[in-house]
Amino acid sequence: MPIELYRDADHACFMFTDLIEEGGQAVQANQFLIVDDGTGAIIDPGGNLAFNELFLGMSKHFPPSKLSYLLASHADPDIIASLDRWMTSTRAKLVISRIWERFAPHFAKVGKTEDRVIGVPDAGGKLRVGRHDLWLLPAHFMHSEGNFQFYDPVSRILFTGDLGVSMTTGAQAQKQVTDLTPHIPLMEGFHRRYMVSNKVLRLWVRMARQLDIAMLVPQHGAPIVGDKAIQQFFDWLDSLMCGIDLFDDRAYQLPTLQIDPQRGAQPALRAVGR
């Protein structure tokens, strides 16, 4: 069942946290549905593992024929690998960075995406869904080179994609975070590895502080809710060294490890020097 993040008479935001089977090989991922005045948009619809349940869940809130957009923060498989099925079952258009505009059709059969991909320029923009605009905010290199976040001024929710991610189960992702301090251990490893640099984080924080935000909701893990936790998140990012800040010549050596095709678990990804 989806989590209701916001609702008024004409506008609602839903979060799906558990459409992928727990204990499987795929990472936990959230999908989001925004409904306004009888139409809707899905944010980061996910891969094929999530499609059936998400389509059924969406259908309980409005007719699939009224789905206007699939909003993709970037082009990773856990974001839009199910694109072919959405192109078949709805008339929705894909909204994605111009950088990925010509790559996204590789997820669908020939011709399925023709005239149905909206490429977003680097500066972002505002997109009307129902009676209100969604803001497409630049979030480049966090972690994708063409990356957007989606701000809903009605609910004051910022859907942050891979920024703010915590590594949790679907059940844990339903529990809102109101104090960031005990939550940081679930976030730190991911951000140090997947965010490109502290410079980019600081630029983003400067932009995000201008918004009226009630909730930060990432594509993996739990929402960050309330002014206290949101300000803690901004402050944490301001000084977080990550990505290329941590890499040196140790990351670029000729390999010596023999890959064992029979081995199951692999060492966890980590930033160099950690």
ZAMARGU-4260 file (C-alpha; in steps of 0.2 Angstrom, whole numbers, plus 5000, padded with zeros to 4 digits):
<rodrens>
0) 5000/5000/5000 | 5006/5018/4996 | 5011/5030/5010 | 5001/5046/5008 | 5013/5060/5009
5) 5001/5074/5006 | 4982/5076/5002 | 4970/5091/5000 | 4954/5091/4990 | 4962/5092/4973
10) 4980/5087/4976 | 4989/5071/4983 | 5006/5064/4984 | 5009/5045/4986 | 5025/5035/4990
15) 5027/5017/4986 | 5042/5009/4996 | 5040/4990/4995 | 5036/4985/4977 | 5052/4976/4976
20) 5053/4959/4985 | 5063/4961/5001 | 5078/4950/5002 | 5080/4950/4983 | 5095/4955/4973
25) 5088/4972/4968 | 5091/4988/4979 | 5076/4995/4988 | 5068/5009/4978 | 5054/5022/4980
30) 5041/5027/4967 | 5030/5042/4968 | 5013/5047/4961 | 5007/5065/4961 | 4988/5067/4957
35) 4981/5085/4954 | 4963/5088/4948 | 4961/5071/4940 | 4977/5069/4931 | 4994/5063/4937
40) 5013/5061/4935 | 5024/5047/4941 | 5041/5051/4948 | 5055/5038/4945 | 5044/5024/4940
45) 5057/5011/4942 | 5061/4994/4934 | 5051/4980/4928 | 5051/4973/4946 | 5040/4987/4951
50) 5029/4989/4936 | 5014/4978/4940 | 5011/4984/4958 | 5014/5002/4953 | 5002/5002/4939
55) 4988/4994/4950 | 4991/5006/4964 | 4990/5021/4952 | 4974/5014/4945 | 4966/5016/4962
60) 4968/5034/4962 | 4964/5039/4944 | 4962/5031/4927 | 4979/5026/4919 | 4973/5035/4903
65) 4975/5052/4913 | 4993/5049/4917 | 5002/5064/4909 | 5020/5061/4913 | 5034/5049/4918
70) 5047/5061/4927 | 5064/5053/4927 | 5077/5061/4938 | 5090/5052/4927 | 5092/5037/4916
75) 5098/5023/4928 | 5089/5006/4927 | 5080/5008/4944 | 5073/5024/4937 | 5066/5020/4920
80) 5070/5001/4915 | 5051/4999/4914 | 5049/5012/4901 | 5043/5000/4887 | 5028/4994/4898
85) 5023/5012/4902 | 5024/5017/4884 | 5013/5003/4880 | 5000/5004/4894 | 4998/5023/4895
90) 4999/5039/4884 | 5011/5047/4896 | 5027/5056/4890 | 5044/5054/4897 | 5052/5070/4905
95) 5071/5068/4906 | 5087/5078/4904 | 5092/5082/4887 | 5108/5073/4890 | 5098/5056/4891
100) 5084/5061/4879 | 5092/5050/4865 | 5098/5036/4877 | 5081/5033/4885 | 5073/5025/4870
105) 5085/5010/4872 | 5074/5005/4886 | 5059/5003/4874 | 5055/4994/4858 | 5058/5003/4841
110) 5046/5018/4839 | 5038/5017/4856 | 5045/5033/4862 | 5043/5043/4846 | 5036/5061/4850
115) 5034/5055/4868 | 5051/5061/4876 | 5052/5079/4883 | 5070/5084/4885 | 5074/5096/4899
120) 5087/5109/4897 | 5101/5110/4910 | 5093/5125/4919 | 5077/5115/4922 | 5059/5123/4921
125) 5041/5122/4927 | 5029/5108/4920 | 5010/5110/4922 | 5002/5094/4930 | 4983/5097/4932
130) 4981/5114/4939 | 4998/5117/4946 | 5016/5117/4941 | 5030/5105/4946 | 5047/5113/4947
135) 5061/5103/4938 | 5077/5108/4948 | 5095/5106/4942 | 5104/5093/4952 | 5118/5088/4940
140) 5132/5077/4946 | 5121/5071/4961 | 5125/5058/4955 | 5121/5058/4936 | 5128/5071/4924
145) 5111/5075/4918 | 5100/5075/4934 | 5084/5084/4940 | 5074/5084/4956 | 5056/5088/4957
150) 5048/5101/4969 | 5030/5102/4972 | 5025/5119/4979 | 5008/5113/4984 | 5014/5099/4996
155) 5031/5108/4999 | 5039/5091/4995 | 5056/5090/4986 | 5058/5074/4978 | 5077/5072/4978
160) 5082/5057/4968 | 5098/5050/4974 | 5102/5064/4985 | 5097/5060/5003 | 5097/5042/5000
165) 5098/5030/5015 | 5101/5011/5013 | 5085/5003/5021 | 5072/4990/5019 | 5055/4995/5011
170) 5047/4995/5029 | 5061/5006/5036 | 5059/5018/5022 | 5041/5022/5028 | 5047/5029/5044
175) 5050/5048/5043 | 5067/5055/5049 | 5065/5070/5060 | 5082/5070/5067 | 5096/5067/5055
180) 5110/5063/5068 | 5106/5045/5071 | 5101/5043/5052 | 5118/5048/5045 | 5126/5031/5046
185) 5113/5025/5034 | 5117/5039/5022 | 5136/5042/5023 | 5143/5028/5013 | 5131/5030/4999
190) 5134/5049/4998 | 5153/5048/4999 | 5153/5036/4984 | 5139/5042/4973 | 5140/5061/4975
195) 5153/5069/4963 | 5161/5082/4974 | 5158/5094/4989 | 5158/5109/4977 | 5142/5102/4969
200) 5134/5099/4985 | 5137/5116/4991 | 5130/5124/4975 | 5115/5113/4978 | 5112/5118/4996
205) 5113/5136/4991 | 5099/5134/4979 | 5089/5123/4990 | 5089/5134/5005 | 5079/5146/4994
210) 5064/5134/4994 | 5050/5132/5006 | 5052/5113/5010 | 5042/5103/5022 | 5049/5086/5016
215) 5064/5079/5007 | 5060/5062/4999 | 5074/5052/4991 | 5072/5038/4978 | 5079/5026/4991
220) 5076/5025/5009 | 5066/5037/5021 | 5059/5054/5019 | 5068/5068/5029 | 5054/5079/5037
225) 5053/5095/5047 | 5064/5111/5047 | 5076/5103/5060 | 5081/5088/5050 | 5081/5097/5034
230) 5093/5111/5040 | 5104/5097/5048 | 5104/5089/5030 | 5109/5105/5022 | 5123/5108/5035
235) 5129/5090/5033 | 5131/5092/5014 | 5140/5108/5016 | 5155/5100/5023 | 5154/5082/5016
240) 5169/5077/5006 | 5164/5064/4993 | 5167/5057/4975 | 5183/5065/4967 | 5187/5074/4983
245) 5192/5057/4990 | 5200/5049/4975 | 5219/5049/4972 | 5231/5039/4962 | 5227/5023/4972
250) 5211/5022/4962 | 5220/5021/4946 | 5231/5007/4946 | 5233/4992/4935 | 5222/4978/4942
255) 5230/4963/4951 | 5214/4955/4957 | 5208/4939/4949 | 5189/4939/4947 | 5181/4923/4954
260) 5165/4920/4944 | 5159/4908/4957 | 5160/4920/4971 | 5144/4926/4978 | 5146/4942/4989
265) 5158/4955/4984 | 5166/4968/4994 | 5155/4984/4997 | 5159/4999/4987 | 5169/5012/4996
270) 5177/5029/4993 | 5196/5028/4991 | 5205/5031/5008 | 5189/5026/5018
</rodrens>
